[in-house]
Amino acid sequence: MKQATKANTSPLVILALLAALVAMSWLYVGERSKDKRADQQSNATGQQVFHWKLVTTWPKGFPGLGTAPEKFAAMVNKMSQGRLQIKVYGAGELVPAMGVFDAVSTGSAEAGHGAAYYWKGKLASSIFFTAVPFGMTAQEMNGWLYHGGGLALWREAYAPFNLVPMAGGNTGVQMAGWFNKEINSVADVKGLKMRIPGSGGEVWNRLGGTSVTLPGGELYTSLQTGVIDATEWVAPYNDLAFGFHEVAKYYYYPGWHEPGSTLELIINKPAFEALPDDLKAMVETAARYANADMLDEYTARNNAALRELVDVHDVQLRKLPDDVIRELHKASDAYLEELGNSDPLTKKVYTSWKNFMEGAKEYHHISEQSYINLRDL
């Protein structure tokens, strides 16, 4: 009886073993496929494929600011024929808006997109690589970065943080901001709580205002609830998209604090160095493309957005009084002089920045500025 049972069950055991072996084989194949993707193995042509995460300080897909890193990623993917694939995450999707610098520095993400002046608490010189009050225009900033030694200094400043920075967009001259009270004199600045980051915020404080730094996604509610009295953001193209006209009455110009705001693309240094030379060149080229494309986009979109704000939404467009501008300029010069001598690296950056601006400004008096003036005659 026992022998018969043994004979009857042996085929079942064998079949079970075979089934287990097949299942294990499929599991092994599946895990190997995952490993190949995770380890960035070769593609169909035998070339290595790299997968990067790019985190940003902007809301996902936000016009201009948020779409620039998307365009950068798409351009890299296209040029590399899929050898470098970059997935873009908006603020808060993977890391908080103000966590971009640390995430890329530590390698949690391979790339990031934001603005250098957000990190002035870590690195005083960083403000010169975004925008400085009464400083350089977009055209002048690009000249300094690409042909005046600015980019080399930027990379020197970021090297201790394991980062390779690149220009990744420019908004051009911004607006002075949205206010829930009129600004008729310097006295109106005193006690006024405004979202204004970077060196602009420092200058605002010197005139008796109170500056705060908030990510873009918090500005509408902060204005609506009275947490802040005013905010600067970017320009009509972006400001209309955020709906600031629904929660603030006055829209002031000019953007004294950000005359040509360079946005940054930062790359984790080990991740960048792991790329072959041709992919490195593609990353650099795509960054140049994103930098130029953003300025083109704002130039094309700002006026139509401003007309809609004024003509459709009855926004009150105001120019800051000359005496306020003069006091802001005076405070800015004093602040930059102090900051520029605060440490050796910042002094080196400030000296380069200042010398280049003086030269560009001298020539633009007889070129750009003279032409714009005569065009209005």
C-alpha positions as CSV (number, residue, x, y, z in Angstrom):
1,M,0.0,0.0,0.0
2,K,2.8,2.4,0.9
3,Q,4.7,1.5,-2.3
4,A,1.7,2.2,-4.5
5,T,1.2,5.6,-2.8
6,K,4.8,6.5,-3.4
7,A,4.6,5.5,-7.0
8,N,1.5,7.6,-7.6
9,T,2.8,10.8,-5.9
10,S,6.3,10.8,-7.5
11,P,5.1,12.4,-10.8
12,L,3.2,15.1,-8.9
13,V,6.4,15.9,-6.9
14,I,8.4,16.2,-10.2
15,L,5.8,18.4,-11.8
16,A,5.7,20.6,-8.7
17,L,9.5,20.9,-8.8
18,L,9.4,21.8,-12.5
19,A,6.8,24.4,-11.9
20,A,8.8,25.9,-9.1
21,L,11.9,26.0,-11.3
22,V,10.0,27.8,-14.1
23,A,8.5,30.3,-11.6
24,M,12.0,31.0,-10.1
25,S,13.4,31.4,-13.6
26,W,10.7,34.0,-14.5
27,L,11.3,35.8,-11.2
28,Y,15.0,35.9,-11.9
29,V,14.5,37.3,-15.4
30,G,12.1,39.9,-14.0
31,E,14.6,40.9,-11.3
32,R,17.4,41.1,-13.8
33,S,15.3,43.4,-16.0
34,K,14.7,45.7,-13.0
35,D,18.4,45.6,-12.2
36,K,19.2,46.6,-15.8
37,R,16.9,49.6,-15.6
38,A,18.1,50.5,-12.1
39,D,21.8,50.1,-12.9
40,Q,21.4,52.1,-16.2
41,Q,22.7,49.3,-18.4
42,S,23.1,49.3,-22.1
43,N,20.4,50.2,-24.7
44,A,19.8,48.4,-27.9
45,T,22.9,49.8,-29.5
46,G,25.1,48.7,-26.6
47,Q,25.5,52.3,-25.2
48,Q,25.0,53.0,-21.5
49,V,21.7,54.7,-20.6
50,F,21.5,57.1,-17.7
51,H,18.4,58.0,-15.7
52,W,18.3,61.3,-13.7
53,K,15.8,62.9,-11.4
54,L,15.5,66.7,-11.7
55,V,13.8,68.6,-8.8
56,T,12.6,72.2,-9.0
57,T,11.6,75.1,-6.8
58,W,8.6,75.7,-9.1
59,P,5.1,74.3,-9.3
60,K,5.0,71.4,-11.8
61,G,4.5,72.7,-15.3
62,F,4.2,76.4,-14.2
63,P,4.5,78.7,-17.3
64,G,8.1,79.8,-18.0
65,L,9.7,78.8,-14.7
66,G,8.3,75.3,-14.5
67,T,8.3,74.5,-18.2
68,A,12.0,75.5,-18.6
69,P,13.4,72.4,-16.9
70,E,10.9,70.3,-18.8
71,K,12.2,71.7,-22.1
72,F,15.8,71.1,-20.9
73,A,15.0,67.5,-20.1
74,A,13.3,66.9,-23.5
75,M,16.2,68.5,-25.4
76,V,18.7,66.3,-23.6
77,N,16.6,63.2,-24.3
78,K,16.3,64.1,-28.0
79,M,20.0,65.0,-28.5
80,S,21.2,61.9,-26.7
81,Q,18.7,59.6,-28.5
82,G,17.5,58.4,-25.1
83,R,20.9,57.8,-23.6
84,L,20.2,60.4,-20.8
85,Q,16.6,60.4,-19.6
86,I,15.6,63.0,-17.1
87,K,12.4,63.0,-15.1
88,V,11.3,66.4,-13.8
89,Y,9.6,66.8,-10.4
90,G,7.8,70.0,-9.4
91,A,8.2,71.6,-6.0
92,G,7.0,69.3,-3.2
93,E,6.7,66.2,-5.4
94,L,10.0,64.7,-4.4
95,V,11.6,67.4,-2.1
96,P,10.3,70.8,-0.8
97,A,10.8,73.8,-3.0
98,M,13.6,75.1,-0.8
99,G,15.2,71.6,-0.5
100,V,16.5,71.5,-4.1
101,F,20.0,72.7,-3.3
102,D,20.6,70.0,-0.6
103,A,18.9,67.3,-2.5
104,V,21.2,67.7,-5.5
105,S,24.3,68.4,-3.3
106,T,23.8,65.1,-1.5
107,G,22.9,63.1,-4.6
108,S,19.3,62.4,-3.7
109,A,18.6,63.9,-7.1
110,E,21.0,64.3,-10.0
111,A,19.8,67.8,-11.0
112,G,17.8,70.8,-9.9
113,H,16.3,74.0,-11.2
114,G,15.8,77.1,-9.1
115,A,17.4,80.4,-8.3
116,A,20.8,80.9,-6.7
117,Y,19.8,83.7,-4.4
118,Y,17.6,81.3,-2.5
119,W,20.7,79.8,-1.0
120,K,22.3,83.1,0.3
121,G,22.1,81.6,3.8
122,K,24.6,78.9,2.7
123,L,26.7,81.0,0.4
124,A,26.7,84.8,0.4
125,S,28.1,85.1,-3.1
126,S,25.2,83.2,-4.6
127,I,23.0,86.3,-5.0
128,F,25.3,87.6,-7.7
129,F,24.4,84.7,-9.9
130,T,20.7,85.4,-9.9
131,A,19.9,89.1,-9.7
132,V,21.1,92.1,-7.7
133,P,19.1,95.3,-7.2
134,F,20.0,97.9,-9.9
135,G,22.3,95.4,-11.4
136,M,22.7,93.8,-14.8
137,T,20.1,93.1,-17.4
138,A,19.6,89.6,-18.8
139,Q,21.8,90.4,-21.8
140,E,24.5,91.8,-19.5
141,M,24.3,88.8,-17.1
142,N,24.8,86.4,-20.0
143,G,27.7,88.4,-21.2
144,W,29.3,88.2,-17.7
145,L,28.6,84.5,-17.2
146,Y,29.7,83.2,-20.6
147,H,32.4,85.7,-21.6
148,G,33.3,87.6,-18.5
149,G,34.4,84.9,-16.1
150,G,31.1,84.7,-14.2
151,L,30.4,81.0,-14.8
152,A,33.9,80.0,-13.7
153,L,33.4,81.9,-10.5
154,W,29.9,80.3,-10.0
155,R,31.4,76.8,-10.4
156,E,34.2,77.7,-8.0
157,A,31.7,78.9,-5.4
158,Y,29.5,75.7,-5.7
159,A,32.4,73.2,-5.9
160,P,32.5,72.6,-2.1
161,F,28.8,71.6,-2.3
162,N,29.4,68.9,-4.9
163,L,27.5,71.0,-7.5
164,V,28.1,72.1,-11.1
165,P,25.9,75.1,-11.8
166,M,24.7,76.4,-15.2
167,A,22.4,79.2,-16.3
168,G,19.0,77.7,-17.0
169,G,16.7,80.6,-17.9
170,N,16.2,84.4,-17.5
171,T,13.0,86.3,-17.0
172,G,14.3,89.7,-18.0
173,V,13.3,92.8,-16.1
174,Q,10.7,91.9,-13.5
175,M,7.9,93.9,-11.9
176,A,8.2,95.6,-8.5
177,G,5.3,93.6,-7.2
178,W,1.7,93.4,-5.9
179,F,0.6,95.6,-3.1
180,N,-2.5,96.0,-1.0
181,K,-1.6,99.6,-0.2
182,E,-0.3,102.5,-2.2
183,I,3.3,103.4,-2.1
184,N,3.6,107.2,-2.3
185,S,6.7,107.8,-0.3
186,V,9.4,106.0,1.6
187,A,7.2,106.3,4.7
188,D,4.8,103.8,3.1
189,V,7.5,101.2,3.1
190,K,8.0,101.2,6.8
191,G,6.4,98.2,8.5
192,L,5.2,96.7,5.2
193,K,5.7,93.0,5.1
194,M,6.7,91.8,1.7
195,R,7.7,88.5,0.1
196,I,11.0,89.5,-1.5
197,P,14.0,87.2,-1.4
198,G,17.7,87.6,-1.9
199,S,19.5,91.0,-1.8
200,G,16.2,92.8,-2.7
201,G,14.9,91.6,0.6
202,E,17.9,93.0,2.5
203,V,17.5,96.4,0.8
204,W,13.8,96.4,1.6
205,N,14.6,95.9,5.2
206,R,16.9,98.8,5.2
207,L,14.1,101.1,4.2
208,G,12.0,99.9,7.2
209,G,10.1,97.1,5.5
210,T,10.0,93.5,6.5
211,S,11.1,90.9,3.9
212,V,10.1,87.3,4.0
213,T,11.0,84.4,1.7
214,L,8.2,82.1,0.6
215,P,7.9,79.6,-2.3
216,G,5.7,80.6,-5.2
217,G,3.0,78.1,-4.3
218,E,2.3,79.9,-1.0
219,L,2.0,83.5,-2.2
220,Y,-1.7,83.7,-3.3
221,T,-3.0,82.4,0.1
222,S,-0.5,84.5,2.0
223,L,-1.7,87.7,0.2
224,Q,-5.3,86.7,0.6
225,T,-5.1,86.1,4.3
226,G,-2.9,89.1,5.1
227,V,0.1,87.1,6.1
228,I,2.0,89.4,3.8
229,D,1.1,92.9,2.6
230,A,2.8,92.6,-0.7
231,T,4.8,90.2,-2.9
232,E,7.0,90.3,-5.9
233,W,7.0,87.3,-8.1
234,V,8.1,87.6,-11.7
235,A,6.3,89.5,-14.4
236,P,2.8,89.7,-16.0
237,Y,3.1,86.4,-17.8
238,N,3.5,84.5,-14.5
239,D,1.6,86.8,-12.2
240,L,-1.5,86.5,-14.3
241,A,-1.2,82.7,-14.1
242,F,-1.0,82.8,-10.3
243,G,-4.1,85.1,-10.1
244,F,-2.5,87.8,-7.9
245,H,-5.0,90.3,-9.3
246,E,-7.7,88.6,-7.3
247,V,-6.0,89.3,-4.0
248,A,-4.0,92.5,-4.5
249,K,-5.0,95.9,-5.9
250,Y,-1.9,97.7,-7.0
251,Y,0.7,96.4,-9.5
252,Y,4.0,98.4,-9.3
253,Y,7.0,98.8,-11.6
254,P,9.9,98.8,-12.4
255,G,11.6,95.7,-11.0
256,W,14.5,97.5,-9.3
257,H,15.4,94.4,-7.3
258,E,15.6,91.9,-10.3
259,P,16.6,93.6,-13.6
260,G,17.7,90.3,-15.2
261,S,17.1,87.3,-13.1
262,T,19.2,84.3,-14.1
263,L,17.7,81.0,-13.0
264,E,20.0,78.1,-12.3
265,L,20.4,74.5,-13.4
266,I,22.5,72.6,-10.8
267,I,24.0,69.1,-11.5
268,N,25.4,66.7,-8.9
269,K,29.1,66.7,-9.6
270,P,29.7,62.9,-9.4
271,A,26.6,62.3,-11.6
272,F,27.9,64.8,-14.2
273,E,31.4,63.4,-14.2
274,A,30.0,59.9,-14.7
275,L,28.7,61.0,-18.1
276,P,30.8,60.5,-21.2
277,D,32.0,63.7,-22.8
278,D,29.4,63.8,-25.5
279,L,26.6,63.7,-23.0
280,K,28.2,66.3,-20.9
281,A,28.3,68.6,-23.9
282,M,24.6,67.9,-24.6
283,V,23.7,68.9,-21.0
284,E,25.7,72.1,-21.4
285,T,24.1,72.8,-24.8
286,A,20.5,72.1,-23.5
287,A,21.1,74.4,-20.6
288,R,22.1,77.2,-23.0
289,Y,19.0,76.5,-25.0
290,A,16.8,76.7,-21.9
291,N,18.4,79.9,-20.8
292,A,17.8,81.6,-24.1
293,D,14.3,80.1,-24.7
294,M,12.9,81.4,-21.4
295,L,13.9,85.0,-22.1
296,D,12.4,84.7,-25.6
297,E,9.2,83.3,-24.0
298,Y,8.8,86.1,-21.5
299,T,9.6,88.8,-24.2
300,A,6.8,87.3,-26.3
301,R,4.2,86.8,-23.5
302,N,4.5,89.7,-21.0
303,N,2.8,92.5,-22.8
304,A,-0.4,90.5,-23.7
305,A,-0.6,89.4,-20.1
306,L,-0.2,92.9,-18.8
307,R,-2.9,94.2,-21.1
308,E,-5.3,91.5,-19.8
309,L,-4.5,92.4,-16.2
310,V,-5.2,96.1,-16.8
311,D,-7.9,96.0,-19.5
312,V,-9.9,93.0,-18.3
313,H,-9.2,92.8,-14.6
314,D,-8.9,96.5,-13.9
315,V,-5.5,96.2,-12.1
316,Q,-4.1,99.5,-11.1
317,L,-0.7,99.8,-12.7
318,R,1.6,102.2,-10.8
319,K,5.2,103.4,-11.1
320,L,7.2,103.6,-7.9
321,P,7.9,107.2,-6.9
322,D,11.3,108.6,-7.8
323,D,12.2,109.4,-4.2
324,V,11.5,105.7,-3.3
325,I,13.6,104.5,-6.1
326,R,16.5,106.8,-5.1
327,E,16.4,105.6,-1.5
328,L,16.3,102.0,-2.6
329,H,19.3,102.6,-4.9
330,K,21.2,104.2,-2.1
331,A,20.5,101.4,0.3
332,S,21.4,98.8,-2.3
333,D,24.8,100.3,-3.0
334,A,25.6,100.3,0.7
335,Y,24.4,96.8,1.2
336,L,26.3,95.4,-1.8
337,E,29.5,97.1,-0.7
338,E,29.2,95.5,2.7
339,L,28.3,92.1,1.3
340,G,31.0,92.2,-1.3
341,N,33.7,92.5,1.3
342,S,32.2,90.0,3.8
343,D,34.6,87.1,2.8
344,P,37.3,86.5,0.2
345,L,35.2,84.4,-2.2
346,T,32.3,86.9,-2.2
347,K,34.7,89.8,-2.7
348,K,36.2,88.0,-5.7
349,V,32.8,87.4,-7.2
350,Y,31.6,90.9,-6.4
351,T,34.7,92.6,-7.9
352,S,34.3,90.6,-11.1
353,W,30.5,91.3,-11.3
354,K,30.9,95.0,-10.6
355,N,33.7,95.6,-13.1
356,F,31.8,93.8,-15.8
357,M,28.7,95.8,-15.1
358,E,30.4,99.1,-15.2
359,G,31.9,98.3,-18.6
360,A,28.6,97.0,-20.0
361,K,26.7,100.0,-18.6
362,E,29.2,102.5,-20.1
363,Y,28.7,101.0,-23.6
364,H,24.9,100.6,-23.2
365,H,24.5,104.3,-22.5
366,I,25.5,104.9,-26.2
367,S,23.9,101.7,-27.6
368,E,20.9,100.0,-26.0
369,Q,19.8,102.9,-23.9
370,S,20.3,105.6,-26.5
371,Y,18.4,103.5,-29.1
372,I,15.4,102.9,-26.8
373,N,15.3,106.6,-26.0
374,L,15.4,107.7,-29.7
375,R,12.8,105.1,-30.6
376,D,10.4,106.9,-28.3
377,L,11.0,110.4,-29.7
